[in-house]
Amino acid sequence: MNYADDTYKFSALTQKQVTLPGAKNRIIPGIGVTAAESQLSADKVIEQIAIARRLGTPGFALYKLSQTLREETLPILSEGTTK
């Protein structure tokens, strides 16, 4: 669960995790879209997904399912980022 409003912090957390021994293809970062620790707009979510992919993670998880995530963020992601 790499909940961070700051893209650099998200990247640093994920980079540290994917370089742990035995972690290759086993790290799926949690992106805190509407978590208490982070509130992300769709463009920030897209940035963090891009970072996770660039770092070689096999996927990502979005937290937490809220009206904002369901009605604002997911429709934007489905237009291209997760298509």
PDB file of N, CA, C and O in Angstrom:
ATOM      1  N   MET A   1       0.844  -1.166   0.000  1.00  0.00           N
ATOM      2  CA  MET A   1       0.000   0.000   0.000  1.00  0.00           C
ATOM      3  C   MET A   1       0.893   1.234   0.000  1.00  0.00           C
ATOM      4  O   MET A   1       1.340   1.710   1.043  1.00  0.00           O
ATOM      5  N   ASN A   2       1.136   1.732  -1.212  1.00  0.00           N
ATOM      6  CA  ASN A   2       2.044   2.867  -1.376  1.00  0.00           C
ATOM      7  C   ASN A   2       1.265   4.167  -1.518  1.00  0.00           C
ATOM      8  O   ASN A   2       1.376   4.874  -2.519  1.00  0.00           O
ATOM      9  N   TYR A   3       0.482   4.459  -0.502  1.00  0.00           N
ATOM     10  CA  TYR A   3      -0.380   5.627  -0.562  1.00  0.00           C
ATOM     11  C   TYR A   3       0.451   6.886  -0.410  1.00  0.00           C
ATOM     12  O   TYR A   3       1.060   7.122   0.634  1.00  0.00           O
ATOM     13  N   ALA A   4       0.470   7.694  -1.465  1.00  0.00           N
ATOM     14  CA  ALA A   4       1.250   8.928  -1.440  1.00  0.00           C
ATOM     15  C   ALA A   4       0.659   9.912  -2.434  1.00  0.00           C
ATOM     16  O   ALA A   4       0.393   9.563  -3.584  1.00  0.00           O
ATOM     17  N   ASP A   5       0.456  11.139  -1.989  1.00  0.00           N
ATOM     18  CA  ASP A   5       0.035  12.201  -2.904  1.00  0.00           C
ATOM     19  C   ASP A   5       1.185  12.572  -3.826  1.00  0.00           C
ATOM     20  O   ASP A   5       0.975  12.976  -4.970  1.00  0.00           O
ATOM     21  N   ASP A   6       2.384  12.432  -3.324  1.00  0.00           N
ATOM     22  CA  ASP A   6       3.584  12.830  -4.047  1.00  0.00           C
ATOM     23  C   ASP A   6       4.066  11.708  -4.960  1.00  0.00           C
ATOM     24  O   ASP A   6       4.303  10.590  -4.502  1.00  0.00           O
ATOM     25  N   THR A   7       4.208  12.001  -6.235  1.00  0.00           N
ATOM     26  CA  THR A   7       4.639  11.012  -7.219  1.00  0.00           C
ATOM     27  C   THR A   7       6.035  10.484  -6.913  1.00  0.00           C
ATOM     28  O   THR A   7       6.295   9.291  -7.069  1.00  0.00           O
ATOM     29  N   TYR A   8       6.930  11.359  -6.480  1.00  0.00           N
ATOM     30  CA  TYR A   8       8.295  10.937  -6.147  1.00  0.00           C
ATOM     31  C   TYR A   8       8.279   9.919  -5.002  1.00  0.00           C
ATOM     32  O   TYR A   8       8.984   8.911  -5.054  1.00  0.00           O
ATOM     33  N   LYS A   9       7.484  10.182  -3.985  1.00  0.00           N
ATOM     34  CA  LYS A   9       7.408   9.266  -2.839  1.00  0.00           C
ATOM     35  C   LYS A   9       6.845   7.914  -3.275  1.00  0.00           C
ATOM     36  O   LYS A   9       7.352   6.867  -2.871  1.00  0.00           O
ATOM     37  N   PHE A  10       5.800   7.938  -4.098  1.00  0.00           N
ATOM     38  CA  PHE A  10       5.236   6.683  -4.608  1.00  0.00           C
ATOM     39  C   PHE A  10       6.296   5.903  -5.376  1.00  0.00           C
ATOM     40  O   PHE A  10       6.446   4.695  -5.190  1.00  0.00           O
ATOM     41  N   SER A  11       7.019   6.591  -6.228  1.00  0.00           N
ATOM     42  CA  SER A  11       8.066   5.957  -7.028  1.00  0.00           C
ATOM     43  C   SER A  11       9.152   5.368  -6.134  1.00  0.00           C
ATOM     44  O   SER A  11       9.578   4.232  -6.339  1.00  0.00           O
ATOM     45  N   ALA A  12       9.598   6.132  -5.148  1.00  0.00           N
ATOM     46  CA  ALA A  12      10.660   5.664  -4.251  1.00  0.00           C
ATOM     47  C   ALA A  12      10.217   4.431  -3.462  1.00  0.00           C
ATOM     48  O   ALA A  12      10.988   3.483  -3.313  1.00  0.00           O
ATOM     49  N   LEU A  13       8.986   4.439  -2.960  1.00  0.00           N
ATOM     50  CA  LEU A  13       8.469   3.291  -2.211  1.00  0.00           C
ATOM     51  C   LEU A  13       8.423   2.046  -3.099  1.00  0.00           C
ATOM     52  O   LEU A  13       8.870   0.970  -2.702  1.00  0.00           O
ATOM     53  N   THR A  14       7.882   2.207  -4.291  1.00  0.00           N
ATOM     54  CA  THR A  14       7.735   1.077  -5.205  1.00  0.00           C
ATOM     55  C   THR A  14       9.101   0.556  -5.644  1.00  0.00           C
ATOM     56  O   THR A  14       9.321  -0.654  -5.686  1.00  0.00           O
ATOM     57  N   GLN A  15      10.020   1.469  -5.970  1.00  0.00           N
ATOM     58  CA  GLN A  15      11.373   1.070  -6.382  1.00  0.00           C
ATOM     59  C   GLN A  15      12.057   0.255  -5.290  1.00  0.00           C
ATOM     60  O   GLN A  15      12.701  -0.757  -5.570  1.00  0.00           O
ATOM     61  N   LYS A  16      11.916   0.697  -4.059  1.00  0.00           N
ATOM     62  CA  LYS A  16      12.524  -0.022  -2.936  1.00  0.00           C
ATOM     63  C   LYS A  16      11.943  -1.431  -2.821  1.00  0.00           C
ATOM     64  O   LYS A  16      12.672  -2.388  -2.557  1.00  0.00           O
ATOM     65  N   GLN A  17      10.648  -1.554  -3.018  1.00  0.00           N
ATOM     66  CA  GLN A  17       9.993  -2.849  -2.866  1.00  0.00           C
ATOM     67  C   GLN A  17      10.353  -3.816  -3.987  1.00  0.00           C
ATOM     68  O   GLN A  17      10.590  -4.996  -3.731  1.00  0.00           O
ATOM     69  N   VAL A  18      10.399  -3.333  -5.219  1.00  0.00           N
ATOM     70  CA  VAL A  18      10.667  -4.249  -6.338  1.00  0.00           C
ATOM     71  C   VAL A  18      12.113  -4.733  -6.367  1.00  0.00           C
ATOM     72  O   VAL A  18      12.426  -5.706  -7.053  1.00  0.00           O
ATOM     73  N   THR A  19      12.994  -4.062  -5.629  1.00  0.00           N
ATOM     74  CA  THR A  19      14.390  -4.493  -5.608  1.00  0.00           C
ATOM     75  C   THR A  19      14.711  -5.426  -4.439  1.00  0.00           C
ATOM     76  O   THR A  19      15.852  -5.863  -4.294  1.00  0.00           O
ATOM     77  N   LEU A  20      13.731  -5.730  -3.619  1.00  0.00           N
ATOM     78  CA  LEU A  20      13.942  -6.677  -2.524  1.00  0.00           C
ATOM     79  C   LEU A  20      14.186  -8.076  -3.085  1.00  0.00           C
ATOM     80  O   LEU A  20      13.617  -8.436  -4.115  1.00  0.00           O
ATOM     81  N   PRO A  21      15.028  -8.867  -2.416  1.00  0.00           N
ATOM     82  CA  PRO A  21      15.276 -10.233  -2.884  1.00  0.00           C
ATOM     83  C   PRO A  21      13.970 -11.030  -3.006  1.00  0.00           C
ATOM     84  O   PRO A  21      13.156 -11.041  -2.083  1.00  0.00           O
ATOM     85  N   GLY A  22      13.782 -11.680  -4.123  1.00  0.00           N
ATOM     86  CA  GLY A  22      12.600 -12.505  -4.345  1.00  0.00           C
ATOM     87  C   GLY A  22      11.337 -11.740  -4.685  1.00  0.00           C
ATOM     88  O   GLY A  22      10.269 -12.342  -4.795  1.00  0.00           O
ATOM     89  N   ALA A  23      11.429 -10.435  -4.853  1.00  0.00           N
ATOM     90  CA  ALA A  23      10.237  -9.622  -5.088  1.00  0.00           C
ATOM     91  C   ALA A  23       9.833  -9.521  -6.553  1.00  0.00           C
ATOM     92  O   ALA A  23       8.722  -9.087  -6.855  1.00  0.00           O
ATOM     93  N   LYS A  24      10.704  -9.910  -7.453  1.00  0.00           N
ATOM     94  CA  LYS A  24      10.414  -9.752  -8.881  1.00  0.00           C
ATOM     95  C   LYS A  24       9.069 -10.383  -9.241  1.00  0.00           C
ATOM     96  O   LYS A  24       8.813 -11.550  -8.943  1.00  0.00           O
ATOM     97  N   ASN A  25       8.225  -9.593  -9.882  1.00  0.00           N
ATOM     98  CA  ASN A  25       6.885 -10.002 -10.322  1.00  0.00           C
ATOM     99  C   ASN A  25       5.939 -10.360  -9.179  1.00  0.00           C
ATOM    100  O   ASN A  25       4.923 -11.019  -9.396  1.00  0.00           O
ATOM    101  N   ARG A  26       6.271  -9.926  -7.960  1.00  0.00           N
ATOM    102  CA  ARG A  26       5.417 -10.237  -6.815  1.00  0.00           C
ATOM    103  C   ARG A  26       4.891  -8.991  -6.122  1.00  0.00           C
ATOM    104  O   ARG A  26       4.082  -9.098  -5.200  1.00  0.00           O
ATOM    105  N   ILE A  27       5.327  -7.827  -6.538  1.00  0.00           N
ATOM    106  CA  ILE A  27       4.908  -6.578  -5.905  1.00  0.00           C
ATOM    107  C   ILE A  27       3.790  -5.946  -6.718  1.00  0.00           C
ATOM    108  O   ILE A  27       3.959  -5.645  -7.899  1.00  0.00           O
ATOM    109  N   ILE A  28       2.664  -5.750  -6.083  1.00  0.00           N
ATOM    110  CA  ILE A  28       1.535  -5.070  -6.705  1.00  0.00           C
ATOM    111  C   ILE A  28       1.225  -3.865  -5.825  1.00  0.00           C
ATOM    112  O   ILE A  28       0.562  -3.998  -4.797  1.00  0.00           O
ATOM    113  N   PRO A  29       1.706  -2.686  -6.230  1.00  0.00           N
ATOM    114  CA  PRO A  29       1.530  -1.520  -5.372  1.00  0.00           C
ATOM    115  C   PRO A  29       0.069  -1.089  -5.267  1.00  0.00           C
ATOM    116  O   PRO A  29      -0.685  -1.100  -6.239  1.00  0.00           O
ATOM    117  N   GLY A  30      -0.290  -0.714  -4.055  1.00  0.00           N
ATOM    118  CA  GLY A  30      -1.607  -0.149  -3.818  1.00  0.00           C
ATOM    119  C   GLY A  30      -1.549   1.350  -4.016  1.00  0.00           C
ATOM    120  O   GLY A  30      -0.711   2.030  -3.425  1.00  0.00           O
ATOM    121  N   ILE A  31      -2.434   1.861  -4.844  1.00  0.00           N
ATOM    122  CA  ILE A  31      -2.501   3.295  -5.122  1.00  0.00           C
ATOM    123  C   ILE A  31      -3.685   3.857  -4.346  1.00  0.00           C
ATOM    124  O   ILE A  31      -4.826   3.450  -4.564  1.00  0.00           O
ATOM    125  N   GLY A  32      -3.413   4.787  -3.445  1.00  0.00           N
ATOM    126  CA  GLY A  32      -4.442   5.336  -2.566  1.00  0.00           C
ATOM    127  C   GLY A  32      -5.240   6.445  -3.214  1.00  0.00           C
ATOM    128  O   GLY A  32      -4.993   7.625  -2.966  1.00  0.00           O
ATOM    129  N   VAL A  33      -6.200   6.068  -4.045  1.00  0.00           N
ATOM    130  CA  VAL A  33      -7.014   7.058  -4.752  1.00  0.00           C
ATOM    131  C   VAL A  33      -7.817   7.894  -3.759  1.00  0.00           C
ATOM    132  O   VAL A  33      -7.808   9.123  -3.822  1.00  0.00           O
ATOM    133  N   THR A  34      -8.505   7.226  -2.853  1.00  0.00           N
ATOM    134  CA  THR A  34      -9.302   7.935  -1.851  1.00  0.00           C
ATOM    135  C   THR A  34      -9.006   7.404  -0.452  1.00  0.00           C
ATOM    136  O   THR A  34      -9.906   7.274   0.378  1.00  0.00           O
ATOM    137  N   ALA A  35      -7.751   7.104  -0.207  1.00  0.00           N
ATOM    138  CA  ALA A  35      -7.326   6.634   1.111  1.00  0.00           C
ATOM    139  C   ALA A  35      -7.188   7.827   2.049  1.00  0.00           C
ATOM    140  O   ALA A  35      -7.137   8.972   1.599  1.00  0.00           O
ATOM    141  N   ALA A  36      -7.127   7.568   3.320  1.00  0.00           N
ATOM    142  CA  ALA A  36      -6.937   8.650   4.291  1.00  0.00           C
ATOM    143  C   ALA A  36      -5.608   9.359   4.063  1.00  0.00           C
ATOM    144  O   ALA A  36      -5.497  10.564   4.286  1.00  0.00           O
ATOM    145  N   GLU A  37      -4.590   8.605   3.616  1.00  0.00           N
ATOM    146  CA  GLU A  37      -3.251   9.159   3.428  1.00  0.00           C
ATOM    147  C   GLU A  37      -3.077   9.896   2.106  1.00  0.00           C
ATOM    148  O   GLU A  37      -2.146  10.687   1.962  1.00  0.00           O
ATOM    149  N   SER A  38      -3.946   9.652   1.153  1.00  0.00           N
ATOM    150  CA  SER A  38      -3.807  10.313  -0.148  1.00  0.00           C
ATOM    151  C   SER A  38      -5.159  10.441  -0.839  1.00  0.00           C
ATOM    152  O   SER A  38      -6.007   9.553  -0.762  1.00  0.00           O
ATOM    153  N   GLN A  39      -5.329  11.546  -1.498  1.00  0.00           N
ATOM    154  CA  GLN A  39      -6.520  11.826  -2.296  1.00  0.00           C
ATOM    155  C   GLN A  39      -6.013  12.210  -3.676  1.00  0.00           C
ATOM    156  O   GLN A  39      -5.449  13.289  -3.853  1.00  0.00           O
ATOM    157  N   LEU A  40      -6.211  11.332  -4.659  1.00  0.00           N
ATOM    158  CA  LEU A  40      -5.604  11.541  -5.965  1.00  0.00           C
ATOM    159  C   LEU A  40      -6.633  11.831  -7.049  1.00  0.00           C
ATOM    160  O   LEU A  40      -7.683  11.192  -7.124  1.00  0.00           O
ATOM    161  N   SER A  41      -6.308  12.800  -7.877  1.00  0.00           N
ATOM    162  CA  SER A  41      -7.112  13.063  -9.065  1.00  0.00           C
ATOM    163  C   SER A  41      -6.786  11.977 -10.094  1.00  0.00           C
ATOM    164  O   SER A  41      -5.798  11.256  -9.948  1.00  0.00           O
ATOM    165  N   ALA A  42      -7.607  11.865 -11.118  1.00  0.00           N
ATOM    166  CA  ALA A  42      -7.397  10.840 -12.134  1.00  0.00           C
ATOM    167  C   ALA A  42      -6.029  10.968 -12.783  1.00  0.00           C
ATOM    168  O   ALA A  42      -5.389   9.953 -13.058  1.00  0.00           O
ATOM    169  N   ASP A  43      -5.563  12.180 -13.034  1.00  0.00           N
ATOM    170  CA  ASP A  43      -4.248  12.338 -13.675  1.00  0.00           C
ATOM    171  C   ASP A  43      -3.122  11.854 -12.777  1.00  0.00           C
ATOM    172  O   ASP A  43      -2.132  11.317 -13.275  1.00  0.00           O
ATOM    173  N   LYS A  44      -3.245  12.029 -11.475  1.00  0.00           N
ATOM    174  CA  LYS A  44      -2.234  11.511 -10.540  1.00  0.00           C
ATOM    175  C   LYS A  44      -2.273   9.985 -10.482  1.00  0.00           C
ATOM    176  O   LYS A  44      -1.231   9.336 -10.387  1.00  0.00           O
ATOM    177  N   VAL A  45      -3.470   9.420 -10.538  1.00  0.00           N
ATOM    178  CA  VAL A  45      -3.599   7.957 -10.559  1.00  0.00           C
ATOM    179  C   VAL A  45      -2.919   7.408 -11.808  1.00  0.00           C
ATOM    180  O   VAL A  45      -2.197   6.414 -11.736  1.00  0.00           O
ATOM    181  N   ILE A  46      -3.143   8.048 -12.948  1.00  0.00           N
ATOM    182  CA  ILE A  46      -2.522   7.623 -14.203  1.00  0.00           C
ATOM    183  C   ILE A  46      -1.002   7.700 -14.092  1.00  0.00           C
ATOM    184  O   ILE A  46      -0.306   6.800 -14.560  1.00  0.00           O
ATOM    185  N   GLU A  47      -0.477   8.759 -13.480  1.00  0.00           N
ATOM    186  CA  GLU A  47       0.973   8.884 -13.280  1.00  0.00           C
ATOM    187  C   GLU A  47       1.510   7.731 -12.442  1.00  0.00           C
ATOM    188  O   GLU A  47       2.547   7.154 -12.767  1.00  0.00           O
ATOM    189  N   GLN A  48       0.805   7.395 -11.363  1.00  0.00           N
ATOM    190  CA  GLN A  48       1.283   6.330 -10.487  1.00  0.00           C
ATOM    191  C   GLN A  48       1.172   4.960 -11.147  1.00  0.00           C
ATOM    192  O   GLN A  48       2.019   4.097 -10.915  1.00  0.00           O
ATOM    193  N   ILE A  49       0.153   4.747 -11.959  1.00  0.00           N
ATOM    194  CA  ILE A  49       0.050   3.497 -12.715  1.00  0.00           C
ATOM    195  C   ILE A  49       1.224   3.389 -13.684  1.00  0.00           C
ATOM    196  O   ILE A  49       1.825   2.324 -13.826  1.00  0.00           O
ATOM    197  N   ALA A  50       1.546   4.496 -14.346  1.00  0.00           N
ATOM    198  CA  ALA A  50       2.676   4.510 -15.287  1.00  0.00           C
ATOM    199  C   ALA A  50       3.989   4.196 -14.576  1.00  0.00           C
ATOM    200  O   ALA A  50       4.832   3.478 -15.113  1.00  0.00           O
ATOM    201  N   ILE A  51       4.160   4.728 -13.383  1.00  0.00           N
ATOM    202  CA  ILE A  51       5.371   4.447 -12.603  1.00  0.00           C
ATOM    203  C   ILE A  51       5.431   2.961 -12.254  1.00  0.00           C
ATOM    204  O   ILE A  51       6.476   2.328 -12.411  1.00  0.00           O
ATOM    205  N   ALA A  52       4.323   2.406 -11.783  1.00  0.00           N
ATOM    206  CA  ALA A  52       4.291   0.983 -11.429  1.00  0.00           C
ATOM    207  C   ALA A  52       4.649   0.122 -12.637  1.00  0.00           C
ATOM    208  O   ALA A  52       5.402  -0.844 -12.512  1.00  0.00           O
ATOM    209  N   ARG A  53       4.121   0.462 -13.785  1.00  0.00           N
ATOM    210  CA  ARG A  53       4.427  -0.304 -15.000  1.00  0.00           C
ATOM    211  C   ARG A  53       5.893  -0.138 -15.387  1.00  0.00           C
ATOM    212  O   ARG A  53       6.558  -1.113 -15.735  1.00  0.00           O
ATOM    213  N   ARG A  54       6.394   1.081 -15.329  1.00  0.00           N
ATOM    214  CA  ARG A  54       7.788   1.346 -15.687  1.00  0.00           C
ATOM    215  C   ARG A  54       8.749   0.578 -14.780  1.00  0.00           C
ATOM    216  O   ARG A  54       9.820   0.159 -15.218  1.00  0.00           O
ATOM    217  N   LEU A  55       8.365   0.397 -13.525  1.00  0.00           N
ATOM    218  CA  LEU A  55       9.208  -0.322 -12.570  1.00  0.00           C
ATOM    219  C   LEU A  55       9.023  -1.838 -12.664  1.00  0.00           C
ATOM    220  O   LEU A  55       9.662  -2.589 -11.927  1.00  0.00           O
ATOM    221  N   GLY A  56       8.160  -2.282 -13.558  1.00  0.00           N
ATOM    222  CA  GLY A  56       8.024  -3.706 -13.828  1.00  0.00           C
ATOM    223  C   GLY A  56       7.077  -4.470 -12.927  1.00  0.00           C
ATOM    224  O   GLY A  56       7.158  -5.697 -12.859  1.00  0.00           O
ATOM    225  N   THR A  57       6.189  -3.791 -12.238  1.00  0.00           N
ATOM    226  CA  THR A  57       5.246  -4.523 -11.400  1.00  0.00           C
ATOM    227  C   THR A  57       4.210  -5.217 -12.289  1.00  0.00           C
ATOM    228  O   THR A  57       3.885  -4.708 -13.361  1.00  0.00           O
ATOM    229  N   PRO A  58       3.690  -6.365 -11.864  1.00  0.00           N
ATOM    230  CA  PRO A  58       2.730  -7.096 -12.688  1.00  0.00           C
ATOM    231  C   PRO A  58       1.314  -6.508 -12.646  1.00  0.00           C
ATOM    232  O   PRO A  58       0.425  -6.986 -13.350  1.00  0.00           O
ATOM    233  N   GLY A  59       1.109  -5.496 -11.840  1.00  0.00           N
ATOM    234  CA  GLY A  59      -0.210  -4.894 -11.735  1.00  0.00           C
ATOM    235  C   GLY A  59      -0.223  -3.810 -10.671  1.00  0.00           C
ATOM    236  O   GLY A  59       0.826  -3.350 -10.221  1.00  0.00           O
ATOM    237  N   PHE A  60      -1.414  -3.413 -10.279  1.00  0.00           N
ATOM    238  CA  PHE A  60      -1.611  -2.404  -9.246  1.00  0.00           C
ATOM    239  C   PHE A  60      -2.993  -2.605  -8.647  1.00  0.00           C
ATOM    240  O   PHE A  60      -3.852  -3.255  -9.243  1.00  0.00           O
ATOM    241  N   ALA A  61      -3.196  -2.051  -7.483  1.00  0.00           N
ATOM    242  CA  ALA A  61      -4.505  -2.089  -6.828  1.00  0.00           C
ATOM    243  C   ALA A  61      -4.905  -0.663  -6.493  1.00  0.00           C
ATOM    244  O   ALA A  61      -4.068   0.141  -6.080  1.00  0.00           O
ATOM    245  N   LEU A  62      -6.180  -0.349  -6.668  1.00  0.00           N
ATOM    246  CA  LEU A  62      -6.685   0.979  -6.336  1.00  0.00           C
ATOM    247  C   LEU A  62      -7.472   0.894  -5.045  1.00  0.00           C
ATOM    248  O   LEU A  62      -8.289  -0.008  -4.862  1.00  0.00           O
ATOM    249  N   TYR A  63      -7.223   1.834  -4.152  1.00  0.00           N
ATOM    250  CA  TYR A  63      -7.893   1.834  -2.853  1.00  0.00           C
ATOM    251  C   TYR A  63      -8.472   3.217  -2.602  1.00  0.00           C
ATOM    252  O   TYR A  63      -7.818   4.202  -2.943  1.00  0.00           O
ATOM    253  N   LYS A  64      -9.512   3.331  -2.097  1.00  0.00           N
ATOM    254  CA  LYS A  64     -10.570   2.433  -1.742  1.00  0.00           C
ATOM    255  C   LYS A  64     -11.773   2.743  -2.602  1.00  0.00           C
ATOM    256  O   LYS A  64     -11.935   3.875  -3.057  1.00  0.00           O
ATOM    257  N   LEU A  65     -12.617   1.761  -2.831  1.00  0.00           N
ATOM    258  CA  LEU A  65     -13.760   1.970  -3.705  1.00  0.00           C
ATOM    259  C   LEU A  65     -14.708   2.963  -3.042  1.00  0.00           C
ATOM    260  O   LEU A  65     -15.302   2.689  -1.999  1.00  0.00           O
ATOM    261  N   SER A  66     -14.828   4.098  -3.666  1.00  0.00           N
ATOM    262  CA  SER A  66     -15.695   5.162  -3.178  1.00  0.00           C
ATOM    263  C   SER A  66     -16.482   5.691  -4.364  1.00  0.00           C
ATOM    264  O   SER A  66     -16.269   5.265  -5.500  1.00  0.00           O
ATOM    265  N   GLN A  67     -17.373   6.603  -4.103  1.00  0.00           N
ATOM    266  CA  GLN A  67     -18.132   7.219  -5.186  1.00  0.00           C
ATOM    267  C   GLN A  67     -17.187   7.956  -6.143  1.00  0.00           C
ATOM    268  O   GLN A  67     -17.377   7.917  -7.359  1.00  0.00           O
ATOM    269  N   THR A  68     -16.177   8.623  -5.596  1.00  0.00           N
ATOM    270  CA  THR A  68     -15.198   9.331  -6.425  1.00  0.00           C
ATOM    271  C   THR A  68     -14.466   8.365  -7.342  1.00  0.00           C
ATOM    272  O   THR A  68     -14.367   8.606  -8.545  1.00  0.00           O
ATOM    273  N   LEU A  69     -13.951   7.273  -6.787  1.00  0.00           N
ATOM    274  CA  LEU A  69     -13.227   6.295  -7.595  1.00  0.00           C
ATOM    275  C   LEU A  69     -14.147   5.688  -8.651  1.00  0.00           C
ATOM    276  O   LEU A  69     -13.782   5.596  -9.823  1.00  0.00           O
ATOM    277  N   ARG A  70     -15.320   5.283  -8.237  1.00  0.00           N
ATOM    278  CA  ARG A  70     -16.261   4.606  -9.131  1.00  0.00           C
ATOM    279  C   ARG A  70     -16.787   5.525 -10.239  1.00  0.00           C
ATOM    280  O   ARG A  70     -16.882   5.109 -11.394  1.00  0.00           O
ATOM    281  N   GLU A  71     -17.126   6.755  -9.897  1.00  0.00           N
ATOM    282  CA  GLU A  71     -17.807   7.627 -10.856  1.00  0.00           C
ATOM    283  C   GLU A  71     -16.902   8.616 -11.575  1.00  0.00           C
ATOM    284  O   GLU A  71     -17.256   9.106 -12.648  1.00  0.00           O
ATOM    285  N   GLU A  72     -15.743   8.918 -11.007  1.00  0.00           N
ATOM    286  CA  GLU A  72     -14.859   9.901 -11.628  1.00  0.00           C
ATOM    287  C   GLU A  72     -13.575   9.277 -12.180  1.00  0.00           C
ATOM    288  O   GLU A  72     -13.214   9.518 -13.332  1.00  0.00           O
ATOM    289  N   THR A  73     -12.897   8.488 -11.371  1.00  0.00           N
ATOM    290  CA  THR A  73     -11.584   7.980 -11.767  1.00  0.00           C
ATOM    291  C   THR A  73     -11.673   6.791 -12.711  1.00  0.00           C
ATOM    292  O   THR A  73     -11.031   6.801 -13.761  1.00  0.00           O
ATOM    293  N   LEU A  74     -12.444   5.772 -12.371  1.00  0.00           N
ATOM    294  CA  LEU A  74     -12.503   4.562 -13.199  1.00  0.00           C
ATOM    295  C   LEU A  74     -12.958   4.840 -14.636  1.00  0.00           C
ATOM    296  O   LEU A  74     -12.387   4.266 -15.563  1.00  0.00           O
ATOM    297  N   PRO A  75     -13.960   5.692 -14.859  1.00  0.00           N
ATOM    298  CA  PRO A  75     -14.329   5.975 -16.251  1.00  0.00           C
ATOM    299  C   PRO A  75     -13.174   6.583 -17.062  1.00  0.00           C
ATOM    300  O   PRO A  75     -13.018   6.268 -18.242  1.00  0.00           O
ATOM    301  N   ILE A  76     -12.388   7.427 -16.456  1.00  0.00           N
ATOM    302  CA  ILE A  76     -11.240   8.019 -17.147  1.00  0.00           C
ATOM    303  C   ILE A  76     -10.179   6.959 -17.426  1.00  0.00           C
ATOM    304  O   ILE A  76      -9.619   6.914 -18.521  1.00  0.00           O
ATOM    305  N   LEU A  77      -9.901   6.107 -16.441  1.00  0.00           N
ATOM    306  CA  LEU A  77      -8.920   5.032 -16.633  1.00  0.00           C
ATOM    307  C   LEU A  77      -9.342   4.087 -17.744  1.00  0.00           C
ATOM    308  O   LEU A  77      -8.501   3.599 -18.498  1.00  0.00           O
ATOM    309  N   SER A  78     -10.633   3.827 -17.852  1.00  0.00           N
ATOM    310  CA  SER A  78     -11.117   2.880 -18.863  1.00  0.00           C
ATOM    311  C   SER A  78     -11.030   3.430 -20.283  1.00  0.00           C
ATOM    312  O   SER A  78     -11.197   2.684 -21.249  1.00  0.00           O
ATOM    313  N   GLU A  79     -10.770   4.720 -20.416  1.00  0.00           N
ATOM    314  CA  GLU A  79     -10.623   5.333 -21.744  1.00  0.00           C
ATOM    315  C   GLU A  79      -9.260   5.053 -22.367  1.00  0.00           C
ATOM    316  O   GLU A  79      -9.059   5.322 -23.551  1.00  0.00           O
ATOM    317  N   GLY A  80      -8.332   4.523 -21.598  1.00  0.00           N
ATOM    318  CA  GLY A  80      -7.037   4.252 -22.207  1.00  0.00           C
ATOM    319  C   GLY A  80      -6.041   3.579 -21.274  1.00  0.00           C
ATOM    320  O   GLY A  80      -5.361   2.636 -21.679  1.00  0.00           O
ATOM    321  N   THR A  81      -5.943   4.037 -20.048  1.00  0.00           N
ATOM    322  CA  THR A  81      -4.922   3.529 -19.132  1.00  0.00           C
ATOM    323  C   THR A  81      -5.109   2.054 -18.820  1.00  0.00           C
ATOM    324  O   THR A  81      -4.129   1.314 -18.730  1.00  0.00           O
ATOM    325  N   THR A  82      -6.325   1.624 -18.659  1.00  0.00           N
ATOM    326  CA  THR A  82      -6.588   0.225 -18.317  1.00  0.00           C
ATOM    327  C   THR A  82      -7.327  -0.513 -19.418  1.00  0.00           C
ATOM    328  O   THR A  82      -7.827  -1.616 -19.197  1.00  0.00           O
ATOM    329  N   LYS A  83      -7.401   0.074 -20.585  1.00  0.00           N
ATOM    330  CA  LYS A  83      -8.144  -0.509 -21.698  1.00  0.00           C
ATOM    331  C   LYS A  83      -7.513  -1.802 -22.159  1.00  0.00           C
ATOM    332  O   LYS A  83      -8.009  -2.432 -23.092  1.00  0.00           O
TER     333      LYS A  83
END
